[in-house]
Amino acid sequence: MPITTKGTAANRARLIAGLASAVLLAQNAAAIPTDVSLGSACGFAVLAGSGITVAGAVNSTTITGDIGTHPTPSITGLGNVVLNGANQADNAVTMNAKGDLTTAYNDAAGRTYDATYAGGFDLVGLTLPSGVYNDSSSLFLSGTVTLDAQGNPDAVWIFQAGSSLITASDSAVALIGGAQACHVFWQVGSSATLGTGTEFAGNIMALQSITLNTGATMDGRALALNGAVTLDNNVITRAVCIAGGNTGGTPTGETPPGGTGGTPTGGTPTPDAGSTLALALIGFGGVLLLRGKQDVRA
């Protein structure tokens, strides 16, 4: 009788994802995407379309950066916030920022991707180099995903989720090799939800709402185009780029519009030893996948 292994399909999917990451890591001359310019939205830590709600006790949430909401001006629970920034409410600064956010969202959504996943993919366990990563459905995180700048403090990551972004409790986005949260962008076609205790890095740009559950922290920004931003005992720190990456250096202020250079997305990599390793990994993965399709008989 055929011997079947529970989760074999999922294991093969994770193998493919791991090999794709290895390919990008191995190609030293791979294209580096340019930054997504947030324009005047860069000064905001929290920006909403239909209001901001902060649950919890007085001073239980700390926000470093400006906050604002437009066109709905409602901010509930402002007394629960320690705000190291300005409450721009529904003023002209907020309105301009919402316009720039729309431009940034469309820019991120329109980038050509380097790797694509399917069916709602869990990024847990992956180590990803700079690149554009796409799932036409949803992206999930049930543990830790690691973003490796490989010594380049200008490395950029763009994640495109066609529907939602959801993290489980105590998940984390880890930055290594000089990676910086200011260069990480999460474009979400619907809503984003960070689970309890999540340690998140990057700028979430959601078409609808953003929710941070109890104890979730963010090194980046919560930017909702049309929906609300809901907080509960959180710490949000507006990401600022530092010369030399997260290994130390002098703050440089805001990310320059248009990014800091690098080969445009879609450039042709130059074959090297890393590419040879990548091809070997692909071949090995192909063998495993073919073997996985065969019945193993007793």
Buried (B, 14 or more C-beta within 10 A) or exposed (E): EEEEEEEEEEEBBBBBBBBBBBBBBBBEBBBBBBBBBBBBBBBBBBBBBBBBBBBBEEEBBBBBBBBBBBEBBEBEBBEBBEBEBBBBBBBEBBBBBBBBBBBBBEBBBEBEBBBEBEEBBBBBBBBBBBBBBBBBBBBBBBBBBBBBBEEBBBBBBBBBBBBBBBBBBBBBBEBBBBBBBBBBBBBBBBBBBBBBBBBBBBBBBBBBBBBBBBBBBBBBBBBBBBBBBBBBBBBBBBBBBBEEBBBEBEEBEBBEEEBBEBBEBEEEBEEEEBBEBBEEBBEEBEEBEEEBEEEEEE
